[in-house]
């Protein structure tokens, strides 16, 4: 699969794409620094870093194929910038736990312990109790002995990040925080030495305590955002049971498997690779792929996919795709690509956050000078006010406004069997007003079924299926399925079955020649009017009249409800198909679609889309065939089923795994709600700054209140995004 990012593409199947996790990211300036440094390296053709998931996607240049050496260079570059990085597949968090999270908890505990003791010592000072300078000084020194080592340890997460940024000649959000803590402590020590007025040991430690709470909650949110990809990787077994040519079995690492090998999967085990069943019958839990909770029957010649669960019976599976190229790898790649992408709202937030760091320091300096020049409060109060400004203007909420919504939305869609490929796909999908459907494989399943089977005698179907059972022709396969569903057995032939390409099949059964195929093959009068709504086969038994077997493509079972749902919402619906006009008209009538075009070539589809775009329409194209790929590219946004041709899936912005069309409704609902939440988050971040900054600059907020407000703004933005998980989504079988 290929998804576009700012003019460049990530090939999610290619070996030249590698993913890393980066620790120590706290603001958009970190992203710019890392991406800028890596882009200068000639071994790298493209790079994308996601702040929320802390995941770095790196595309190697084709001229530098040594992935291991390239990965080492990336990790060294990150180390030189002051960040810890490692390969995504080597993420130690699963085995070792969240070390950074535990360290933040330790720092939080130290800050909390110090805060409570310093506040206890400060009670007498706050209460206005008359005590001498020596007693007050003694209490201040005890507070200093508690606060200074506590702040030195508890503030390390901020100091390290700030020092890393300054060494790289850049600013991040931890620079003003560190300045605020250090300045308040230095001023307090100076006041203690000179036996001056107020000290701010309690405020500095409380500031760290509340900032650490916000940092810890932010860490938990990031871990939640990464959980889906980690969970996906856990679906992949590390070993497989190989069936050797002599029938014996042996255990083998999945990295050592080769195509055409046969692996055995016992009940309760996950299938390790993509393949085709060569022996056994079972039920397979495909919820990972389709989003459906009920297991499906799997038997001979059925395709199965890595990561799905074998439920009831042992299966022997011939390997068709190896690790790195399975459907599970493709799903992981698509999700990673979507997460790495920069939608236009993300770019807008990044640009706003980019000017924050210098603006924050300039605003704090202006506040300090303004209070010094225009008031008589003295340098201590002026500095305290400037410190409050440094803290309150941290751009955490703005940095989280869009990414957290994207992560929640992508995860919600994935859990419903919908993969988001394009980084701005959700934004575009929310703006559509017209939906163009292809027919075959989209509104229909692309699986023909016999249309007049109930009108035919069981003996007729039995005879036809006895010939069809060895053919791979779609109509023959449909005929065999129809007999299987009706419990009609097949008959052994007296002679070897002969297949004439493009004509049909023949064999001798019970002493008579029997033919199954087209009109010419079965000696049917060509003057007989054909019903062009159907595909046809003819069955001709020696000495008897030929019998007509009609086939038609089956509608997806919820197609009528889904089309009606969109029509009721006011969307314009168009059916655009390359199939015969009378077949298209018949399907349109069943679905209640009034505007339809048949016999449309790829260029015809593009021309029609261009006409609609010229009218100002924003079009969602839903298609699956090779002939749909150009139209999928030409539309405003596009969706394909997982059964679509590779080129169509490459062109689409979304892929749905289910056999049902209600996935399209759910994708639109999530995109629509996501758009609202993004704008709400922007509004919350803007209101916070419009209110908080003037209050801080005017001296109404202490550094402690500023820290609480800054942390609260990030929590509010994250909580607002998580509302998406509470939204009920449409389902043709009831709410989800």
C-alpha positions as CSV (number, residue, x, y, z in Angstrom):
1,X,0.0,0.0,0.0
2,X,1.1,3.5,-0.6
3,X,-0.1,6.6,1.1
4,X,0.8,10.2,0.3
5,X,2.4,12.6,2.8
6,X,3.2,16.2,1.8
7,X,4.1,15.2,-1.7
8,X,6.1,12.1,-0.7
9,X,5.0,8.6,-0.3
10,X,5.6,5.8,2.2
11,X,5.5,2.3,0.7
12,X,4.1,0.4,3.7
13,X,5.0,-3.0,2.1
14,X,8.6,-2.1,1.2
15,X,11.6,-3.3,3.1
16,X,13.0,0.2,2.9
17,X,10.5,1.5,5.5
18,X,11.4,1.2,9.1
19,X,9.7,2.4,12.3
20,X,11.2,3.7,15.5
21,X,10.0,4.8,18.9
22,X,11.5,8.1,20.2
23,X,11.5,8.9,23.9
24,X,11.6,12.5,25.3
25,X,9.2,14.2,22.9
26,X,7.2,16.9,24.5
27,X,6.4,19.6,21.9
28,X,6.2,20.3,18.1
29,X,9.7,21.9,18.1
30,X,11.1,18.4,18.9
31,X,9.5,17.1,15.7
32,X,11.0,19.8,13.6
33,X,14.4,19.3,15.0
34,X,14.5,15.5,14.5
35,X,12.9,15.5,11.1
36,X,15.2,18.3,9.9
37,X,18.3,16.5,11.1
38,X,17.3,13.1,9.6
39,X,16.3,14.7,6.2
40,X,19.9,15.9,5.8
41,X,21.1,12.3,5.8
42,X,21.5,10.9,2.2
43,X,20.4,7.4,3.3
44,X,16.9,8.7,4.1
45,X,14.4,9.7,1.4
46,X,11.5,10.5,3.7
47,X,10.8,10.8,7.4
48,X,7.8,11.5,9.5
49,X,7.5,11.8,13.3
50,X,4.3,11.6,15.3
51,X,4.2,13.6,18.5
52,X,1.3,11.7,20.1
53,X,2.4,8.1,19.4
54,X,6.2,9.0,19.5
55,X,6.6,6.9,16.4
56,X,9.1,7.8,13.7
57,X,8.7,6.4,10.2
58,X,11.9,6.5,8.1
59,X,12.0,5.6,4.4
60,X,15.4,4.5,3.2
61,X,16.9,5.7,-0.1
62,X,17.0,2.9,-2.7
63,X,20.7,3.5,-3.1
64,X,21.3,2.5,0.6
65,X,19.8,-1.0,1.1
66,X,21.7,-1.9,4.4
67,X,18.7,-1.6,6.7
68,X,20.6,-2.6,9.9
69,X,23.4,0.0,9.3
70,X,20.8,2.6,8.4
71,X,18.8,2.0,11.6
72,X,22.0,2.4,13.7
73,X,22.6,5.7,12.0
74,X,19.1,6.9,12.9
75,X,19.4,5.9,16.5
76,X,22.8,7.6,16.7
77,X,21.4,10.8,15.2
78,X,18.6,10.7,17.8
79,X,21.1,10.2,20.5
80,X,23.1,13.2,19.3
81,X,20.0,15.3,19.5
82,X,19.4,14.1,23.1
83,X,16.6,11.7,22.4
84,X,16.5,7.9,23.1
85,X,15.3,5.9,20.1
86,X,15.0,2.2,19.2
87,X,13.3,0.1,16.6
88,X,9.6,-0.2,17.0
89,X,9.8,-4.0,17.0
90,X,12.4,-3.8,19.8
91,X,10.1,-1.6,22.0
92,X,11.1,-2.7,25.5
93,X,7.9,-1.4,27.2
94,X,6.1,-4.7,26.7
95,X,8.7,-6.7,28.5
96,X,10.1,-4.2,30.9
97,X,7.1,-2.0,31.6
98,X,6.9,1.7,31.2
99,X,10.2,2.9,32.7
100,X,9.6,6.5,31.9
101,X,6.1,6.3,33.4
102,X,7.6,4.8,36.6
103,X,10.2,7.5,36.8
104,X,7.6,10.2,36.5
105,X,5.7,8.6,39.3
106,X,8.8,8.6,41.5
107,X,9.4,12.3,40.7
108,X,5.8,13.0,41.4
109,X,6.1,11.3,44.8
110,X,9.2,13.2,45.7
111,X,7.6,16.5,44.8
112,X,4.4,15.6,46.6
113,X,6.3,14.6,49.8
114,X,8.4,17.8,49.8
115,X,5.4,19.9,49.0
116,X,3.4,18.7,52.0
117,X,6.3,19.2,54.4
118,X,7.2,22.6,53.2
119,X,3.5,23.7,53.4
120,X,3.5,22.4,57.0
121,X,6.5,24.6,57.8
122,X,4.9,27.6,56.1
123,X,1.6,27.5,58.0
124,X,2.9,29.8,60.8
125,X,4.3,32.2,58.2
126,X,1.0,32.2,56.2
127,X,-1.2,32.6,59.3
128,X,0.5,35.9,60.3
129,X,1.8,34.6,63.6
130,X,4.2,37.0,65.2
131,X,7.6,35.3,65.2
132,X,11.1,36.8,65.1
133,X,13.3,37.0,62.2
134,X,15.5,34.2,63.5
135,X,12.6,31.8,63.8
136,X,11.3,32.8,60.3
137,X,14.8,32.4,58.9
138,X,15.1,29.0,60.5
139,X,11.9,27.8,58.9
140,X,13.0,29.2,55.6
141,X,16.3,27.3,55.8
142,X,14.5,24.0,56.6
143,X,12.2,24.6,53.7
144,X,15.2,25.2,51.5
145,X,16.9,22.0,52.6
146,X,13.8,20.1,51.6
147,X,12.9,22.0,48.4
148,X,16.3,22.2,46.8
149,X,17.1,18.5,46.6
150,X,13.5,17.6,45.9
151,X,13.3,20.1,43.0
152,X,16.7,19.0,41.7
153,X,15.4,15.4,41.4
154,X,11.7,15.9,40.6
155,X,12.5,18.5,38.0
156,X,14.9,16.3,36.1
157,X,12.4,15.3,33.4
158,X,12.1,19.0,32.6
159,X,15.7,20.0,33.0
160,X,17.0,17.3,30.8
161,X,14.6,18.1,28.0
162,X,15.3,21.8,28.3
163,X,19.1,21.3,28.3
164,X,18.8,19.0,25.2
165,X,16.9,21.7,23.4
166,X,19.4,24.5,24.4
167,X,22.4,22.4,23.3
168,X,20.7,22.1,19.9
169,X,20.1,25.9,19.8
170,X,16.4,25.5,20.0
171,X,13.6,26.1,22.4
172,X,10.9,23.8,23.6
173,X,8.1,23.9,26.2
174,X,10.4,22.6,29.0
175,X,12.8,25.6,28.7
176,X,10.3,28.2,30.2
177,X,9.2,25.6,32.8
178,X,12.8,25.0,33.9
179,X,13.4,28.7,34.0
180,X,10.3,29.3,36.1
181,X,11.3,26.7,38.7
182,X,15.0,27.7,38.8
183,X,14.3,31.4,39.0
184,X,11.8,31.0,41.8
185,X,14.2,28.8,43.8
186,X,17.1,31.2,43.2
187,X,15.0,34.1,44.3
188,X,13.9,32.3,47.4
189,X,17.5,31.4,48.4
190,X,18.5,35.0,47.9
191,X,15.6,36.1,50.2
192,X,16.6,33.5,52.8
193,X,20.3,34.6,52.7
194,X,19.3,38.3,53.1
195,X,16.5,37.6,55.6
196,X,14.2,39.3,53.2
197,X,10.4,38.9,52.6
198,X,8.6,36.1,51.1
199,X,10.1,32.9,49.8
200,X,8.6,30.5,47.1
201,X,9.9,27.1,48.0
202,X,6.4,25.7,48.4
203,X,5.2,27.3,45.1
204,X,8.2,25.9,43.2
205,X,7.8,22.4,44.5
206,X,4.0,22.5,44.0
207,X,4.5,23.7,40.5
208,X,6.7,20.7,39.8
209,X,4.1,18.4,41.4
210,X,1.2,19.6,39.2
211,X,3.4,19.7,36.1
212,X,4.4,16.1,36.7
213,X,0.8,15.1,37.1
214,X,0.1,16.6,33.7
215,X,3.2,15.0,32.2
216,X,2.2,11.6,33.6
217,X,-1.3,11.8,32.3
218,X,0.1,12.8,28.9
219,X,2.4,9.8,29.0
220,X,-0.6,7.5,29.7
221,X,-2.5,9.0,26.8
222,X,0.5,8.4,24.5
223,X,0.8,4.8,25.7
224,X,-2.9,4.3,24.9
225,X,-2.4,5.7,21.4
226,X,0.4,3.2,20.8
227,X,-1.6,0.3,22.3
228,X,-3.3,-0.6,19.0
229,X,-0.1,-1.2,17.1
230,X,1.4,-3.2,20.0
231,X,-1.8,-5.3,20.2
232,X,-1.6,-5.9,16.5
233,X,1.9,-7.1,16.7
234,X,0.9,-9.5,19.5
235,X,-1.4,-11.2,17.1
236,X,1.6,-12.5,15.2
237,X,2.9,-15.9,16.5
238,X,6.6,-16.2,16.7
239,X,6.7,-19.9,15.6
240,X,4.8,-22.2,13.3
241,X,4.4,-25.9,13.0
242,X,5.6,-27.1,9.6
243,X,4.3,-30.2,8.0
244,X,7.3,-31.9,6.3
245,X,6.9,-33.9,3.0
246,X,7.1,-37.2,5.0
247,X,4.2,-36.1,7.1
248,X,6.2,-35.4,10.3
249,X,5.9,-32.0,11.9
250,X,8.6,-29.6,13.2
251,X,8.6,-26.2,14.9
252,X,10.0,-23.3,12.9
253,X,10.4,-19.6,13.4
254,X,8.0,-17.7,11.1
255,X,10.9,-15.7,9.7
256,X,12.3,-19.0,8.3
257,X,9.1,-20.1,6.5
258,X,9.0,-20.1,2.7
259,X,6.1,-20.0,0.2
260,X,4.5,-23.3,-0.7
261,X,5.4,-24.7,2.7
262,X,2.5,-26.3,4.7
263,X,1.9,-25.3,8.3
264,X,-0.5,-26.9,10.7
265,X,-2.6,-24.8,13.0
266,X,-4.3,-26.4,16.0
267,X,-7.6,-25.2,17.4
268,X,-7.1,-22.2,19.7
269,X,-3.9,-21.1,17.9
270,X,-3.4,-18.0,15.8
271,X,-2.7,-18.5,12.1
272,X,1.0,-17.4,11.5
273,X,0.9,-16.6,7.8
274,X,-1.4,-15.8,4.9
275,X,-2.3,-19.0,3.0
276,X,-4.8,-21.4,1.5
277,X,-6.3,-24.4,3.4
278,X,-5.2,-27.7,1.9
279,X,-6.6,-30.0,4.6
280,X,-9.2,-29.7,7.3
281,X,-12.3,-27.8,8.2
282,X,-12.7,-25.3,11.0
283,X,-14.2,-21.9,12.0
284,X,-11.9,-18.9,12.0
285,X,-12.3,-15.8,14.1
286,X,-11.7,-13.0,11.5
287,X,-12.6,-10.1,13.8
288,X,-9.1,-8.7,13.4
289,X,-9.6,-8.4,9.6
290,X,-13.4,-7.8,9.3
291,X,-14.4,-6.3,12.6
292,X,-17.1,-9.0,12.8
293,X,-17.3,-11.0,16.1
294,X,-18.8,-14.2,14.8
295,X,-16.4,-16.8,13.5
296,X,-16.7,-17.9,9.8
297,X,-16.5,-21.4,8.4
298,X,-13.2,-22.2,6.7
299,X,-12.6,-25.3,4.5
300,X,-10.6,-26.6,1.5
301,X,-9.2,-23.9,-0.8
302,X,-10.4,-21.0,1.5
303,X,-7.9,-18.2,2.1
304,X,-6.9,-17.5,5.7
305,X,-4.8,-14.6,7.1
306,X,-2.1,-14.2,9.6
307,X,-3.3,-13.1,13.1
308,X,-6.7,-14.6,12.8
309,X,-7.7,-17.3,15.3
310,X,-8.4,-21.0,14.4
311,X,-11.4,-21.8,16.5
312,X,-12.6,-25.4,16.2
313,X,-10.6,-27.8,14.0
314,X,-7.0,-28.5,12.9
315,X,-6.0,-26.9,9.6
316,X,-3.1,-27.5,7.2
317,X,-2.3,-24.3,5.3
318,X,-0.1,-23.7,2.3
319,X,1.9,-20.5,2.8
320,X,1.2,-17.8,0.2
321,X,2.7,-14.7,1.9
322,X,5.5,-14.5,4.4
323,X,6.1,-12.3,7.4
324,X,6.4,-8.7,6.3
325,X,4.0,-9.2,3.4
326,X,0.9,-10.6,5.1
327,X,-2.4,-8.9,5.5
328,X,-1.6,-8.3,9.1
329,X,1.6,-6.6,8.2
330,X,-0.3,-4.6,5.6
331,X,-2.9,-3.5,8.2
332,X,-0.1,-2.5,10.7
333,X,1.6,-0.6,7.8
334,X,-1.6,1.2,6.9
335,X,-2.3,2.3,10.5
336,X,1.3,3.4,11.0
337,X,1.2,5.4,7.7
338,X,-2.1,7.1,8.8
339,X,-0.6,8.0,12.2
340,X,2.6,9.4,10.7
341,X,0.7,11.6,8.3
342,X,0.2,15.3,8.6
343,X,-3.3,16.4,8.0
344,X,-3.9,20.1,7.2
345,X,-5.3,20.7,10.7
346,X,-2.1,19.1,12.2
347,X,0.0,21.4,10.0
348,X,-2.0,24.4,11.1
349,X,-1.4,23.5,14.8
350,X,2.3,22.9,14.2
351,X,2.6,26.3,12.6
352,X,0.9,28.0,15.5
353,X,3.0,26.0,18.0
354,X,6.2,26.9,16.1
355,X,6.0,30.6,17.1
356,X,5.1,29.8,20.7
357,X,8.5,29.2,22.2
358,X,10.1,32.6,21.2
359,X,6.8,34.4,21.8
360,X,6.6,32.9,25.3
361,X,10.0,34.2,26.3
362,X,9.4,37.6,24.7
363,X,6.1,37.9,26.5
364,X,7.6,36.9,29.9
365,X,10.4,39.4,29.4
366,X,8.0,42.1,28.5
367,X,5.9,41.3,31.5
368,X,8.9,41.6,33.8
369,X,10.1,44.9,32.3
370,X,6.5,46.3,32.3
371,X,6.0,45.6,36.0
372,X,9.5,47.0,36.8
373,X,9.0,50.2,34.8
374,X,5.3,51.0,35.4
375,X,4.8,49.7,39.0
376,X,6.6,50.0,42.3
377,X,6.2,46.4,43.4
378,X,9.9,45.6,43.1
379,X,11.8,43.0,41.2
380,X,10.6,40.1,43.2
381,X,6.9,40.5,42.4
382,X,7.8,41.4,38.8
383,X,9.8,38.2,38.4
384,X,7.0,36.1,40.0
385,X,4.5,37.5,37.5
386,X,6.9,36.8,34.6
387,X,7.3,33.2,35.9
388,X,3.5,32.7,35.9
389,X,3.5,33.9,32.2
390,X,6.3,31.4,31.3
391,X,4.2,28.6,32.7
392,X,0.7,29.5,31.5
393,X,1.7,29.9,27.9
394,X,3.0,26.4,27.4
395,X,1.5,25.1,24.1
396,X,0.5,21.6,25.3
397,X,-3.2,21.9,24.6
398,X,-2.5,23.2,21.1
399,X,0.0,20.5,20.3
400,X,-2.5,17.8,21.4
401,X,-5.6,19.4,19.8
402,X,-5.4,17.5,16.5
403,X,-3.2,14.4,17.0
404,X,-5.2,13.0,19.9
405,X,-8.4,13.2,17.8
406,X,-6.7,11.5,14.8
407,X,-5.5,8.6,17.0
408,X,-8.8,8.1,18.7
409,X,-10.7,8.2,15.3
410,X,-8.3,5.8,13.6
411,X,-8.5,3.4,16.4
412,X,-12.3,3.5,16.5
413,X,-12.5,2.9,12.8
414,X,-9.9,0.1,13.0
415,X,-12.0,-1.6,15.7
416,X,-14.9,-1.5,13.2
417,X,-12.9,-3.1,10.3
418,X,-12.0,0.2,8.5
419,X,-8.4,1.2,7.8
420,X,-7.5,4.9,7.4
421,X,-4.7,5.3,4.7
422,X,-4.6,9.0,4.0
423,X,-3.6,11.4,6.8
424,X,-6.2,14.0,5.8
425,X,-8.8,11.4,4.7
426,X,-11.0,12.0,7.8
427,X,-11.0,15.7,7.1
428,X,-12.0,15.3,3.5
429,X,-14.6,12.6,4.2
430,X,-16.4,14.9,6.6
431,X,-16.9,17.4,3.8
432,X,-18.5,15.3,1.1
433,X,-21.9,15.9,-0.4
434,X,-22.0,13.4,-3.3
435,X,-21.4,9.6,-3.3
436,X,-20.5,7.7,-6.5
437,X,-20.8,3.9,-6.3
438,X,-19.3,1.4,-8.6
439,X,-21.5,-1.8,-8.9
440,X,-19.6,-5.0,-9.2
441,X,-17.7,-5.8,-6.0
442,X,-19.0,-2.7,-4.3
443,X,-22.7,-2.6,-4.1
444,X,-22.6,-6.2,-5.0
445,X,-20.2,-8.8,-3.7
446,X,-18.7,-9.7,-7.1
447,X,-19.8,-13.3,-6.5
448,X,-22.4,-14.6,-8.9
449,X,-25.2,-16.9,-7.7
450,X,-27.7,-18.9,-9.5
451,X,-30.9,-16.9,-10.0
452,X,-33.3,-19.6,-11.2
453,X,-32.1,-22.4,-8.9
454,X,-35.5,-22.8,-7.2
455,X,-37.1,-23.4,-10.6
456,X,-34.8,-26.2,-11.6
457,X,-35.1,-29.8,-10.6
458,X,-32.5,-31.2,-8.2
459,X,-31.5,-33.7,-10.8
460,X,-30.6,-30.9,-13.2
461,X,-28.5,-29.1,-10.6
462,X,-26.9,-32.5,-9.7
463,X,-25.9,-33.1,-13.3
464,X,-24.6,-29.6,-13.8
465,X,-22.5,-29.5,-10.6
466,X,-21.0,-32.9,-11.5
467,X,-19.3,-31.2,-14.5
468,X,-18.7,-27.8,-12.8
469,X,-16.9,-29.1,-9.7
470,X,-13.5,-29.3,-11.4
471,X,-13.7,-25.9,-13.0
472,X,-12.4,-22.6,-11.6
473,X,-14.8,-20.5,-13.7
474,X,-16.9,-18.1,-11.4
475,X,-20.2,-19.4,-12.7
476,X,-19.2,-23.0,-12.2
477,X,-18.0,-22.2,-8.7
478,X,-21.4,-20.5,-8.0
479,X,-23.2,-23.6,-9.3
480,X,-21.2,-25.9,-7.0
481,X,-21.9,-23.6,-4.0
482,X,-25.7,-23.7,-4.9
483,X,-25.7,-27.5,-4.8
484,X,-23.7,-27.6,-1.6
485,X,-26.2,-25.2,0.1
486,X,-29.1,-27.4,-1.1
487,X,-27.3,-30.7,0.0
488,X,-27.4,-31.9,-3.6
489,X,-24.6,-34.5,-4.2
490,X,-22.5,-34.7,-7.4
491,X,-22.2,-37.8,-9.6
492,X,-19.0,-39.5,-10.7
493,X,-18.3,-39.2,-14.5
494,X,-17.8,-42.3,-16.7
495,X,-15.1,-40.5,-18.7
496,X,-12.4,-37.9,-17.9
497,X,-13.9,-34.4,-17.9
498,X,-12.9,-32.3,-20.9
499,X,-12.8,-28.5,-20.8
500,X,-12.8,-26.5,-24.0
501,X,-11.5,-23.0,-23.3
502,X,-14.0,-20.3,-23.8
503,X,-16.8,-22.8,-24.6
504,X,-17.6,-25.2,-21.7
505,X,-17.2,-28.7,-20.2
506,X,-18.2,-32.2,-21.3
507,X,-18.1,-35.7,-19.9
508,X,-20.0,-39.0,-20.0
509,X,-22.4,-39.6,-17.1
510,X,-24.5,-42.8,-16.9
511,X,-23.7,-43.5,-20.5
512,X,-24.8,-40.2,-21.9
513,X,-22.7,-37.2,-23.0
514,X,-23.4,-34.1,-20.9
515,X,-22.3,-30.6,-21.7
516,X,-22.2,-27.4,-19.7
517,X,-21.3,-24.1,-21.2
518,X,-22.3,-21.4,-23.6
519,X,-25.0,-21.5,-26.3
520,X,-22.7,-22.7,-29.1
521,X,-21.2,-25.4,-26.9
522,X,-24.7,-26.8,-26.0
523,X,-26.3,-26.4,-29.5
524,X,-28.8,-23.8,-28.4
525,X,-30.6,-21.9,-31.1
526,X,-28.9,-18.5,-31.2
527,X,-32.2,-16.9,-32.2
528,X,-33.5,-17.5,-28.7
529,X,-33.7,-14.1,-27.0
530,X,-31.2,-13.8,-24.2
531,X,-32.1,-12.1,-20.9
532,X,-29.3,-9.6,-20.6
533,X,-30.0,-9.0,-17.0
534,X,-28.3,-12.4,-16.3
535,X,-25.2,-14.2,-17.0
536,X,-26.0,-17.7,-18.4
537,X,-24.9,-21.3,-18.7
538,X,-26.6,-24.0,-20.6
539,X,-26.9,-27.7,-19.6
540,X,-27.3,-30.2,-22.5
541,X,-27.8,-33.9,-21.8
542,X,-27.7,-36.2,-24.9
543,X,-31.2,-36.7,-26.3
544,X,-32.7,-33.9,-24.2
545,X,-33.4,-30.2,-24.6
546,X,-30.8,-27.7,-23.3
547,X,-31.7,-26.2,-19.9
548,X,-31.0,-22.5,-19.1
549,X,-29.1,-21.6,-15.9
550,X,-29.3,-17.9,-15.0
551,X,-26.7,-16.2,-12.7
552,X,-26.6,-12.8,-11.2
553,X,-24.3,-10.9,-8.9
554,X,-25.5,-10.7,-5.4
555,X,-26.2,-7.4,-3.7
556,X,-24.4,-6.8,-0.4
557,X,-27.1,-7.6,2.2
558,X,-27.3,-4.1,3.6
559,X,-26.8,-2.2,0.3
560,X,-30.5,-1.0,0.3
561,X,-30.4,0.3,3.9
562,X,-27.1,2.1,3.4
563,X,-28.1,3.8,0.2
564,X,-31.4,4.9,1.8
565,X,-29.5,6.2,4.9
566,X,-27.3,8.5,2.8
567,X,-30.2,9.6,0.7
568,X,-32.1,10.5,3.9
569,X,-29.1,12.6,5.0
570,X,-29.3,14.6,1.8
571,X,-26.4,13.1,-0.1
572,X,-26.6,12.9,-3.9
573,X,-26.1,9.3,-5.0
574,X,-24.8,8.2,-8.4
575,X,-24.2,4.6,-9.7
576,X,-21.4,4.5,-12.2
577,X,-20.6,1.1,-13.6
578,X,-18.8,-0.5,-16.5
579,X,-21.4,-3.3,-16.6
580,X,-24.2,-3.7,-19.1
581,X,-26.7,-0.8,-19.0
582,X,-29.7,-3.1,-18.3
583,X,-27.9,-4.8,-15.4
584,X,-27.0,-1.4,-14.0
585,X,-30.6,-0.2,-14.4
586,X,-31.9,-3.3,-12.6
587,X,-29.5,-2.8,-9.6
588,X,-30.3,0.9,-9.4
589,X,-34.0,0.1,-9.3
590,X,-33.5,-2.3,-6.4
591,X,-31.5,0.3,-4.5
592,X,-33.7,3.3,-5.2
593,X,-30.9,5.1,-7.1
594,X,-32.4,7.4,-9.8
595,X,-29.1,8.6,-11.4
596,X,-27.0,5.8,-13.0
597,X,-24.7,5.2,-15.9
598,X,-23.8,1.8,-17.4
599,X,-21.1,0.6,-19.8
600,X,-18.8,3.3,-18.4
601,X,-15.2,3.0,-19.3
602,X,-12.5,4.3,-16.9
603,X,-12.2,7.6,-18.9
604,X,-16.0,7.9,-18.8
605,X,-16.0,7.7,-15.0
606,X,-13.3,10.3,-14.7
607,X,-15.1,12.6,-17.1
608,X,-18.3,12.3,-15.1
609,X,-16.4,13.0,-11.9
610,X,-14.9,16.1,-13.4
611,X,-18.3,17.3,-14.4
612,X,-19.5,17.0,-10.8
613,X,-16.4,18.7,-9.5
614,X,-17.0,21.6,-11.9
615,X,-20.4,21.9,-10.2
616,X,-18.6,22.3,-6.8
617,X,-19.4,18.8,-5.6
618,X,-17.2,17.0,-3.1
619,X,-17.3,13.4,-4.1
620,X,-16.8,10.2,-2.3
621,X,-16.0,7.4,-4.7
622,X,-16.6,3.8,-3.6
623,X,-15.0,1.3,-6.0
624,X,-12.9,-1.9,-6.2
625,X,-11.9,-2.9,-9.7
626,X,-8.9,-2.1,-11.8
627,X,-11.1,0.2,-13.9
628,X,-12.0,2.2,-10.8
629,X,-8.5,3.1,-9.8
630,X,-8.3,6.3,-11.9
631,X,-11.7,7.4,-10.6
632,X,-10.7,6.7,-7.0
633,X,-7.7,9.0,-7.5
634,X,-9.8,11.7,-9.2
635,X,-12.4,11.9,-6.5
636,X,-12.3,14.2,-3.4
637,X,-12.0,11.1,-1.2
638,X,-12.3,7.4,-1.8
639,X,-13.1,4.0,-0.2
640,X,-12.4,0.5,-1.4
641,X,-13.4,-2.9,0.1
642,X,-10.6,-5.2,1.1
643,X,-11.4,-7.5,-1.8
644,X,-10.5,-4.7,-4.3
645,X,-7.6,-5.1,-6.7
646,X,-4.3,-3.9,-5.3
647,X,-4.1,-0.9,-7.6
648,X,-7.6,0.2,-6.3
649,X,-6.5,-0.2,-2.7
650,X,-3.4,1.8,-3.4
651,X,-5.6,4.6,-4.8
652,X,-8.1,4.6,-2.0
653,X,-8.0,6.7,1.2
654,X,-9.9,4.1,3.3
655,X,-10.3,0.3,3.1
656,X,-13.1,-1.5,4.7
657,X,-12.8,-5.2,5.6
658,X,-16.4,-6.2,6.2
659,X,-18.8,-7.8,3.7
660,X,-21.3,-5.1,4.7
661,X,-21.6,-1.5,3.3
662,X,-22.5,0.0,6.7
663,X,-18.7,0.5,7.2
664,X,-19.0,3.5,4.8
665,X,-21.7,5.0,7.1
666,X,-19.5,4.5,10.2
667,X,-16.5,6.0,8.5
668,X,-18.5,9.1,7.6
669,X,-19.9,9.4,11.1
670,X,-16.4,9.2,12.7
671,X,-15.0,11.7,10.3
672,X,-17.9,14.1,10.9
673,X,-17.5,13.8,14.7
674,X,-13.7,14.1,14.4
675,X,-14.0,17.4,12.5
676,X,-16.3,18.8,15.3
677,X,-13.9,17.7,18.0
678,X,-10.8,19.2,16.2
679,X,-12.6,22.6,16.0
680,X,-13.7,22.3,19.6
681,X,-10.1,21.5,20.7
682,X,-8.8,24.5,18.7
683,X,-11.5,26.7,20.4
684,X,-10.6,25.3,23.8
685,X,-6.9,26.0,23.3
686,X,-7.6,29.5,22.0
687,X,-10.0,30.4,24.8
688,X,-7.5,29.1,27.4
689,X,-4.8,31.4,26.1
690,X,-7.0,34.4,25.5
691,X,-8.2,34.2,29.2
692,X,-5.1,32.8,31.0
693,X,-2.3,34.9,29.4
694,X,-3.8,38.4,30.2
695,X,-4.6,37.2,33.7
696,X,-1.1,36.0,34.3
697,X,0.5,39.1,32.8
698,X,-1.8,41.3,35.0
699,X,-0.5,39.5,38.1
700,X,-3.7,37.7,39.0
701,X,-2.2,34.2,38.7
702,X,0.5,32.8,40.9
703,X,3.0,30.2,39.3
704,X,1.1,27.5,41.1
705,X,-2.3,28.4,39.7
706,X,-0.6,28.8,36.3
707,X,0.7,25.2,36.5
708,X,-2.7,23.8,37.4
709,X,-4.3,25.7,34.6
710,X,-1.7,24.6,32.0
711,X,-2.0,20.9,33.0
712,X,-5.8,21.2,33.1
713,X,-6.0,22.5,29.5
714,X,-4.1,19.5,28.2
715,X,-6.4,17.1,30.1
716,X,-9.5,18.9,28.8
717,X,-8.4,18.6,25.2
718,X,-7.6,14.9,25.6
719,X,-10.9,14.2,27.4
720,X,-12.8,16.1,24.6
721,X,-11.2,13.9,22.0
722,X,-12.1,10.7,23.9
723,X,-15.8,11.6,23.5
724,X,-15.5,10.0,20.1
725,X,-15.3,6.6,21.7
726,X,-18.8,7.2,23.3
727,X,-20.4,8.0,20.0
728,X,-22.9,5.4,18.8
729,X,-22.2,4.3,15.2
730,X,-24.7,3.1,12.6
731,X,-25.0,-0.6,11.9
732,X,-27.4,-2.3,9.6
733,X,-27.9,-4.8,12.4
734,X,-28.3,-2.2,15.2
735,X,-26.2,0.4,17.0
736,X,-22.5,-0.2,17.7
